[in-house]
Amino acid sequence: MPDGEKVGADHGVVSHSVFEFPSGVAQQHYTGGIDAHFAANWRIHDNTFRNIRSPEKRLAEHAIHFWRGSSNTIVERNMIFNADRGIGFGLGQDGAGHRGGLVRNNFVHVTRDVGIGLESSSGARVVHNSVFVDSPYANAIEYRFPRTQDVCHRA
């Protein structure tokens, strides 16, 4: 592989699976459910995520997270319970974004941060989700940073 080439897996499907920390919390903060970089055309559907949480003051990764050049991800009909963060497309504002994609018909329960977050994400649709934020955090669904453009959101 030439230096600088970005390699990812494309056209993946994750369905009808359970992701869980049975103790109620991970062993350390850098953990999540699904965490994909440079992934295109994935479909994540009909899964259950439980206790995707960090034991420290730092946040765990999202239960479902596609970023750093990922695109056209479909996330639908998943159940997320007791997670630090729910579903994320992109992260930060320094080119770690996501293009396109759809987040629909998910139930998300978060305890520390956003339920559904689009960060430096363009062209995504977020429709027909239920998000319960069980903390003082202000937003259930949020769009962060100037690169987040041309997105659609319906409750």
C-alpha positions in Angstrom: 0.0 0.0 0.0 1.5 3.4 -1.0 2.1 5.9 1.8 -0.9 8.0 2.5 -3.4 5.7 0.8 -6.6 5.4 2.9 -7.9 1.9 3.1 -11.4 1.0 4.3 -14.0 -1.7 4.0 -17.0 -1.1 1.7 -20.5 -2.5 1.3 -20.7 -4.1 4.8 -23.8 -5.2 6.7 -24.2 -5.6 10.5 -27.6 -6.9 11.5 -29.5 -8.7 14.2 -26.6 -8.5 16.6 -26.1 -7.5 20.3 -23.2 -5.2 21.4 -22.9 -5.0 25.1 -20.6 -4.4 28.1 -22.4 -6.8 30.6 -20.8 -5.1 33.6 -22.5 -1.9 32.6 -19.3 -0.1 31.6 -16.2 -0.6 29.4 -12.7 -1.2 30.9 -11.4 2.1 29.5 -12.6 5.2 27.6 -11.6 4.5 24.0 -14.3 2.1 23.2 -17.6 1.9 21.3 -19.9 -0.4 19.5 -19.1 -0.1 15.7 -16.3 2.3 14.8 -15.5 2.6 11.0 -13.0 4.8 9.1 -13.0 5.2 5.3 -16.0 2.9 5.0 -18.5 3.3 2.1 -22.0 2.0 1.6 -22.5 0.2 4.9 -25.9 -0.8 6.4 -26.3 -1.2 10.1 -29.8 -2.4 11.0 -31.9 -4.2 13.6 -29.1 -4.4 16.3 -29.1 -3.8 20.0 -26.4 -1.8 21.8 -26.3 -1.8 25.6 -23.9 0.0 28.1 -21.5 1.5 25.6 -20.1 3.7 28.3 -16.7 4.8 29.6 -15.8 4.4 33.3 -14.0 7.7 33.3 -14.9 11.4 32.9 -13.9 11.0 29.2 -16.7 9.9 26.8 -16.8 6.5 25.1 -17.1 6.5 21.4 -20.5 6.3 19.8 -22.5 3.1 19.9 -22.5 3.4 16.0 -19.8 5.7 14.5 -18.8 6.2 10.9 -16.2 8.9 10.2 -12.8 9.8 8.7 -13.9 9.6 5.1 -16.9 7.3 5.4 -19.9 7.7 3.2 -23.4 6.6 2.4 -24.0 4.7 5.6 -27.5 3.6 6.4 -28.3 3.2 10.1 -31.9 2.0 10.8 -34.1 0.2 13.3 -31.4 -0.1 16.0 -32.0 0.1 19.7 -29.3 1.8 21.8 -29.7 1.8 25.6 -27.5 3.4 28.3 -24.7 4.7 26.0 -22.5 7.8 26.4 -23.2 8.7 22.8 -25.6 7.2 20.3 -25.1 7.5 16.5 -22.3 9.6 14.9 -21.5 10.5 11.4 -18.1 12.4 11.3 -16.1 13.7 14.2 -14.6 17.1 14.9 -14.0 19.8 12.3 -10.6 18.8 10.9 -11.6 16.6 7.9 -12.8 13.6 9.9 -16.3 13.8 8.3 -18.9 11.7 6.6 -20.7 12.2 3.3 -24.3 11.2 2.6 -26.1 8.6 4.5 -29.4 8.0 6.4 -30.2 7.6 10.1 -33.8 6.5 10.4 -36.2 4.7 12.8 -33.7 4.2 15.6 -34.4 4.3 19.4 -31.5 6.0 21.2 -31.0 6.4 25.0 -27.9 8.3 26.0 -26.5 9.2 29.4 -23.8 11.8 28.8 -23.7 13.4 25.3 -25.7 13.6 22.1 -28.1 11.0 20.8 -27.4 11.6 17.1 -24.5 13.8 16.0 -23.5 15.0 12.6 -20.0 16.5 12.7 -18.4 17.8 9.5 -21.0 15.7 7.7 -22.6 16.6 4.5 -25.8 15.4 2.7 -27.1 13.1 5.5 -30.7 12.6 6.3 -31.9 12.0 9.9 -35.6 11.0 10.0 -38.1 9.3 12.3 -35.8 8.6 15.3 -36.6 8.6 19.0 -33.9 10.0 21.2 -34.0 10.1 25.1 -31.2 12.1 26.7 -31.0 11.1 30.4 -28.5 13.8 31.5 -28.2 17.6 31.6 -26.8 17.6 28.0 -28.8 20.1 25.9 -29.4 18.4 22.6 -30.8 15.1 21.4 -29.8 15.6 17.8 -27.2 18.1 16.7 -25.2 19.3 13.7 -21.8 20.5 14.5 -19.2 22.6 12.6 -19.3 24.5 9.3 -18.7 21.4 7.1 -22.0 20.0 8.2 -24.2 21.1 5.2 -27.2 20.0 3.2 -28.6 17.8 5.9 -32.3 17.0 6.5 -33.9 16.3 9.9 -37.4 15.2 10.7 -38.6 13.9 14.1 
